[in-house]
Amino acid sequence: MLRKSGHQERFGCWMMAYSEDHIALAAEYALGTLDADERAQVETMMSVDKDFTAMVVAWEHKLGALNQMVGSVEPRPELWEKIRAAVGHTTQQAPIVLPPPAPMSAADAAVEPSAIADTSNVIQLTANARRWRMIATAASAIAAVLVVMIGVGVSMPDLLPDGMRPRPNAQVAEVKPVPASRPSAQYVALLQKDGGGPAFILTVDEATRNFTVRKVGASAEPGSSFELWLISDKLPKPRSLGVIGANDFTSRPVLASFDADMVKSATYAVTVEQAGGSPDGNPHSAPIFAGKLIETVPSPR
């Protein structure tokens, strides 16, 4: 929908502040259809009345759009000749001499005052009709321009200036907050030897069953590796969970293949194996560090 410009809002005020004749004069002055006396009258009013000047400028803005939409056309030479012939510029015409008026009889003189009609009202009505015809024509042209601009704004808005482009329809999207995921239960085992200080700290996430081993106070001898094992009564033999790396933290997701209850109740042990771990999947030394999981962060109920 097109918004009213500042000129359009002020124009509504001028319709109430000025008479129809004043508005018609301003419109015809902008169109250039006034004669010399009328133009002088308008320019005199513009010099003393800034609101009337603003109304003339508003008409010039409104009607200027018509001039921009219509390209200039050069008339044919023969048309100029016809115009000159019509106004009498092609040949020198002799002045027209009117015959002297016939003498008026006494009876005609007595009747004349009442017989001569007062044509001032007719002239005034003719001028008003001409002015309002011009205003009606200008209003129709402005309406046509608005229709064209609305069509362009709908189909090809990029052709309009930035200030006249329709604003895109704003759509309100309801954003629902994503519920925060609840933390899963966390389990920790201190892998130590005979109640001494922990050599490794094992943490297990109940939801993913990923485990992380943190090296605390143990270091492997050269040519050997620490290997982590899961020991459970439900298994025929210990299951290897892989070699503990040389870095401080080692993480793996291998516990996902085991039963959840087995993971929580099993014993976790560390043995010393040859470099790279056990070659056959069996421990080759007695466990030197061991421990069981305890729950440190409870699962949400």
C-alpha positions as a Python dict, from the first residue, in 0.01 Angstrom:
ca = {
    (1, 'M'): (0, 0, 0),
    (2, 'L'): (141, 341, -95),
    (3, 'R'): (182, 591, 188),
    (4, 'K'): (87, 954, 152),
    (5, 'S'): (384, 1178, 106),
    (6, 'G'): (432, 1503, 294),
    (7, 'H'): (303, 1698, -8),
    (8, 'Q'): (-17, 1493, -12),
    (9, 'E'): (-83, 1552, 357),
    (10, 'R'): (-25, 1927, 326),
    (11, 'F'): (-242, 1935, 13),
    (12, 'G'): (-539, 1818, 219),
    (13, 'C'): (-483, 2112, 455),
    (14, 'W'): (-461, 2357, 164),
    (15, 'M'): (-797, 2229, 30),
    (16, 'M'): (-952, 2362, 352),
    (17, 'A'): (-743, 2681, 379),
    (18, 'Y'): (-779, 2812, 20),
    (19, 'S'): (-1074, 2860, -210),
    (20, 'E'): (-1133, 2650, -518),
    (21, 'D'): (-1014, 2938, -739),
    (22, 'H'): (-682, 2961, -551),
    (23, 'I'): (-623, 2586, -582),
    (24, 'A'): (-713, 2596, -952),
    (25, 'L'): (-474, 2887, -1011),
    (26, 'A'): (-191, 2697, -841),
    (27, 'A'): (-257, 2386, -1051),
    (28, 'E'): (-278, 2578, -1380),
    (29, 'Y'): (38, 2773, -1292),
    (30, 'A'): (219, 2439, -1247),
    (31, 'L'): (78, 2318, -1579),
    (32, 'G'): (171, 2644, -1757),
    (33, 'T'): (-177, 2714, -1895),
    (34, 'L'): (-232, 3062, -1744),
    (35, 'D'): (-210, 3382, -1947),
    (36, 'A'): (35, 3657, -1859),
    (37, 'D'): (-197, 3847, -1624),
    (38, 'E'): (-296, 3536, -1433),
    (39, 'R'): (67, 3422, -1401),
    (40, 'A'): (158, 3765, -1267),
    (41, 'Q'): (-127, 3736, -1015),
    (42, 'V'): (-3, 3393, -899),
    (43, 'E'): (359, 3509, -873),
    (44, 'T'): (248, 3809, -665),
    (45, 'M'): (62, 3578, -428),
    (46, 'M'): (367, 3347, -408),
    (47, 'S'): (589, 3639, -310),
    (48, 'V'): (376, 3725, -4),
    (49, 'D'): (226, 3385, 92),
    (50, 'K'): (470, 3101, 163),
    (51, 'D'): (185, 2849, 208),
    (52, 'F'): (50, 2932, -137),
    (53, 'T'): (404, 2894, -274),
    (54, 'A'): (427, 2550, -111),
    (55, 'M'): (94, 2454, -271),
    (56, 'V'): (227, 2552, -616),
    (57, 'V'): (543, 2347, -552),
    (58, 'A'): (327, 2051, -445),
    (59, 'W'): (134, 2071, -773),
    (60, 'E'): (465, 2083, -963),
    (61, 'H'): (578, 1764, -784),
    (62, 'K'): (249, 1588, -857),
    (63, 'L'): (237, 1686, -1221),
    (64, 'G'): (610, 1645, -1276),
    (65, 'A'): (568, 1265, -1271),
    (66, 'L'): (363, 1294, -1591),
    (67, 'N'): (645, 1477, -1765),
    (68, 'Q'): (894, 1205, -1662),
    (69, 'M'): (676, 927, -1801),
    (70, 'V'): (624, 1090, -2142),
    (71, 'G'): (921, 1134, -2371),
    (72, 'S'): (971, 1447, -2578),
    (73, 'V'): (842, 1432, -2937),
    (74, 'E'): (967, 1667, -3207),
    (75, 'P'): (675, 1777, -3431),
    (76, 'R'): (706, 1742, -3808),
    (77, 'P'): (811, 2056, -4002),
    (78, 'E'): (478, 2071, -4184),
    (79, 'L'): (299, 2090, -3847),
    (80, 'W'): (494, 2402, -3755),
    (81, 'E'): (391, 2556, -4088),
    (82, 'K'): (26, 2484, -4016),
    (83, 'I'): (58, 2642, -3670),
    (84, 'R'): (222, 2954, -3814),
    (85, 'A'): (-47, 2976, -4079),
    (86, 'A'): (-317, 2941, -3814),
    (87, 'V'): (-179, 3229, -3606),
    (88, 'G'): (-110, 3444, -3914),
    (89, 'H'): (272, 3447, -3908),
    (90, 'T'): (329, 3319, -4262),
    (91, 'T'): (193, 3621, -4448),
    (92, 'Q'): (140, 3979, -4349),
    (93, 'Q'): (-230, 4036, -4304),
    (94, 'A'): (-394, 4373, -4342),
    (95, 'P'): (-547, 4510, -4027),
    (96, 'I'): (-918, 4461, -3997),
    (97, 'V'): (-1109, 4791, -4003),
    (98, 'L'): (-1449, 4781, -3843),
    (99, 'P'): (-1727, 5003, -3987),
    (100, 'P'): (-1827, 5297, -3770),
    (101, 'P'): (-2126, 5228, -3548),
    (102, 'A'): (-2461, 5343, -3680),
    (103, 'P'): (-2617, 5636, -3501),
    (104, 'M'): (-2850, 5523, -3222),
    (105, 'S'): (-3206, 5638, -3221),
    (106, 'A'): (-3370, 5778, -2912),
    (107, 'A'): (-3585, 5467, -2877),
    (108, 'D'): (-3280, 5240, -2899),
    (109, 'A'): (-3099, 5450, -2644),
    (110, 'A'): (-3390, 5413, -2407),
    (111, 'V'): (-3399, 5036, -2451),
    (112, 'E'): (-3018, 4975, -2449),
    (113, 'P'): (-2951, 4969, -2074),
    (114, 'S'): (-3204, 4694, -2023),
    (115, 'A'): (-3122, 4506, -2343),
    (116, 'I'): (-2748, 4469, -2286),
    (117, 'A'): (-2692, 4153, -2088),
    (118, 'D'): (-2438, 4142, -1808),
    (119, 'T'): (-2179, 3887, -1930),
    (120, 'S'): (-1948, 3906, -1629),
    (121, 'N'): (-2107, 3603, -1466),
    (122, 'V'): (-2078, 3407, -1790),
    (123, 'I'): (-1707, 3492, -1820),
    (124, 'Q'): (-1649, 3397, -1456),
    (125, 'L'): (-1831, 3064, -1495),
    (126, 'T'): (-1640, 2988, -1815),
    (127, 'A'): (-1307, 3055, -1643),
    (128, 'N'): (-1404, 2838, -1346),
    (129, 'A'): (-1519, 2557, -1574),
    (130, 'R'): (-1192, 2571, -1767),
    (131, 'R'): (-989, 2561, -1448),
    (132, 'W'): (-1178, 2267, -1302),
    (133, 'R'): (-1152, 2079, -1629),
    (134, 'M'): (-774, 2121, -1602),
    (135, 'I'): (-780, 2000, -1240),
    (136, 'A'): (-994, 1700, -1335),
    (137, 'T'): (-753, 1616, -1617),
    (138, 'A'): (-454, 1648, -1383),
    (139, 'A'): (-624, 1434, -1118),
    (140, 'S'): (-697, 1164, -1373),
    (141, 'A'): (-338, 1170, -1488),
    (142, 'I'): (-214, 1145, -1130),
    (143, 'A'): (-446, 849, -1070),
    (144, 'A'): (-307, 679, -1382),
    (145, 'V'): (48, 737, -1256),
    (146, 'L'): (-42, 585, -919),
    (147, 'V'): (-192, 279, -1087),
    (148, 'V'): (126, 233, -1290),
    (149, 'M'): (344, 275, -981),
    (150, 'I'): (135, 21, -785),
    (151, 'G'): (166, -229, -1070),
    (152, 'V'): (541, -176, -1093),
    (153, 'G'): (574, -204, -714),
    (154, 'V'): (399, -542, -718),
    (155, 'S'): (560, -698, -1026),
    (156, 'M'): (900, -523, -1054),
    (157, 'P'): (979, -337, -728),
    (158, 'D'): (1349, -307, -818),
    (159, 'L'): (1262, -47, -1085),
    (160, 'L'): (1132, 197, -823),
    (161, 'P'): (1358, 433, -623),
    (162, 'D'): (1459, 310, -278),
    (163, 'G'): (1216, 542, -99),
    (164, 'M'): (918, 422, -306),
    (165, 'R'): (979, 48, -291),
    (166, 'P'): (718, -144, -92),
    (167, 'R'): (846, -281, 231),
    (168, 'P'): (850, -660, 257),
    (169, 'N'): (581, -811, 473),
    (170, 'A'): (721, -890, 813),
    (171, 'Q'): (641, -1239, 932),
    (172, 'V'): (645, -1318, 1300),
    (173, 'A'): (799, -1656, 1369),
    (174, 'E'): (742, -1819, 1702),
    (175, 'V'): (1066, -1956, 1837),
    (176, 'K'): (1015, -2226, 2093),
    (177, 'P'): (1298, -2269, 2340),
    (178, 'V'): (1481, -2596, 2311),
    (179, 'P'): (1462, -2778, 2640),
    (180, 'A'): (1801, -2817, 2798),
    (181, 'S'): (1925, -3171, 2790),
    (182, 'R'): (1953, -3327, 3129),
    (183, 'P'): (2298, -3445, 3230),
    (184, 'S'): (2342, -3820, 3232),
    (185, 'A'): (2482, -4013, 3524),
    (186, 'Q'): (2860, -4011, 3560),
    (187, 'Y'): (3070, -4289, 3714),
    (188, 'V'): (3430, -4279, 3836),
    (189, 'A'): (3678, -4552, 3930),
    (190, 'L'): (4012, -4495, 4100),
    (191, 'L'): (4256, -4753, 3959),
    (192, 'Q'): (4516, -4805, 4230),
    (193, 'K'): (4733, -5076, 4390),
    (194, 'D'): (4667, -5215, 4737),
    (195, 'G'): (4501, -4899, 4869),
    (196, 'G'): (4784, -4672, 4758),
    (197, 'G'): (4747, -4351, 4563),
    (198, 'P'): (4550, -4367, 4235),
    (199, 'A'): (4755, -4439, 3923),
    (200, 'F'): (4464, -4383, 3684),
    (201, 'I'): (4116, -4221, 3709),
    (202, 'L'): (3849, -4385, 3492),
    (203, 'T'): (3525, -4191, 3414),
    (204, 'V'): (3223, -4340, 3232),
    (205, 'D'): (2918, -4159, 3092),
    (206, 'E'): (2602, -4365, 3145),
    (207, 'A'): (2419, -4231, 2835),
    (208, 'T'): (2696, -4280, 2579),
    (209, 'R'): (2905, -4535, 2773),
    (210, 'N'): (3216, -4357, 2655),
    (211, 'F'): (3506, -4379, 2897),
    (212, 'T'): (3806, -4160, 2964),
    (213, 'V'): (4123, -4269, 3143),
    (214, 'R'): (4335, -3999, 3302),
    (215, 'K'): (4695, -4085, 3386),
    (216, 'V'): (4774, -3963, 3737),
    (217, 'G'): (5080, -4131, 3888),
    (218, 'A'): (5185, -4418, 3660),
    (219, 'S'): (5438, -4437, 3380),
    (220, 'A'): (5514, -4738, 3161),
    (221, 'E'): (5860, -4883, 3136),
    (222, 'P'): (6036, -4851, 2797),
    (223, 'G'): (5924, -5127, 2559),
    (224, 'S'): (5596, -5187, 2747),
    (225, 'S'): (5239, -5048, 2751),
    (226, 'F'): (4957, -5022, 3000),
    (227, 'E'): (4639, -5200, 2886),
    (228, 'L'): (4289, -5159, 3038),
    (229, 'W'): (4066, -5465, 3099),
    (230, 'L'): (3700, -5521, 3195),
    (231, 'I'): (3652, -5815, 3434),
    (232, 'S'): (3300, -5948, 3505),
    (233, 'D'): (3143, -6272, 3629),
    (234, 'K'): (2920, -6258, 3321),
    (235, 'L'): (3220, -6295, 3090),
    (236, 'P'): (3434, -6609, 3048),
    (237, 'K'): (3755, -6404, 3050),
    (238, 'P'): (3870, -6041, 3081),
    (239, 'R'): (3791, -5817, 2783),
    (240, 'S'): (4050, -5571, 2660),
    (241, 'L'): (3941, -5206, 2640),
    (242, 'G'): (4260, -5104, 2460),
    (243, 'V'): (4605, -4967, 2534),
    (244, 'I'): (4628, -4658, 2754),
    (245, 'G'): (4807, -4396, 2547),
    (246, 'A'): (5111, -4195, 2638),
    (247, 'N'): (4908, -3873, 2674),
    (248, 'D'): (4741, -3770, 2998),
    (249, 'F'): (4391, -3856, 2868),
    (250, 'T'): (4273, -4157, 2668),
    (251, 'S'): (3907, -4175, 2552),
    (252, 'R'): (3723, -4455, 2372),
    (253, 'P'): (3356, -4551, 2303),
    (254, 'V'): (3406, -4930, 2329),
    (255, 'L'): (3181, -4978, 2633),
    (256, 'A'): (2869, -4924, 2419),
    (257, 'S'): (2882, -5293, 2319),
    (258, 'F'): (2844, -5410, 2680),
    (259, 'D'): (2535, -5438, 2898),
    (260, 'A'): (2473, -5129, 3113),
    (261, 'D'): (2452, -5326, 3438),
    (262, 'M'): (2773, -5509, 3351),
    (263, 'V'): (2951, -5181, 3286),
    (264, 'K'): (2848, -5045, 3627),
    (265, 'S'): (2928, -5361, 3827),
    (266, 'A'): (3250, -5475, 3653),
    (267, 'T'): (3604, -5445, 3781),
    (268, 'Y'): (3849, -5243, 3573),
    (269, 'A'): (4214, -5348, 3581),
    (270, 'V'): (4540, -5238, 3424),
    (271, 'T'): (4816, -5478, 3323),
    (272, 'V'): (5163, -5424, 3182),
    (273, 'E'): (5190, -5568, 2830),
    (274, 'Q'): (5445, -5555, 2554),
    (275, 'A'): (5464, -5237, 2353),
    (276, 'G'): (5138, -5194, 2161),
    (277, 'G'): (4931, -5421, 2390),
    (278, 'S'): (4850, -5791, 2416),
    (279, 'P'): (4898, -5970, 2082),
    (280, 'D'): (4625, -6231, 2141),
    (281, 'G'): (4356, -6046, 2346),
    (282, 'N'): (4456, -6209, 2675),
    (283, 'P'): (4633, -6044, 2971),
    (284, 'H'): (4995, -6159, 3010),
    (285, 'S'): (5056, -6027, 3360),
    (286, 'A'): (4862, -5992, 3683),
    (287, 'P'): (4670, -5667, 3728),
    (288, 'I'): (4882, -5402, 3897),
    (289, 'F'): (4606, -5140, 3930),
    (290, 'A'): (4231, -5209, 3972),
    (291, 'G'): (3909, -5042, 4084),
    (292, 'K'): (3528, -5036, 4058),
    (293, 'L'): (3294, -4761, 3937),
    (294, 'I'): (3106, -4538, 4181),
    (295, 'E'): (2830, -4296, 4086),
    (296, 'T'): (2939, -3930, 4118),
    (297, 'V'): (2660, -3752, 3924),
    (298, 'P'): (2319, -3922, 3964),
    (299, 'S'): (2096, -3981, 3664),
    (300, 'P'): (1786, -3754, 3652),
    (301, 'R'): (1475, -3909, 3796),
}
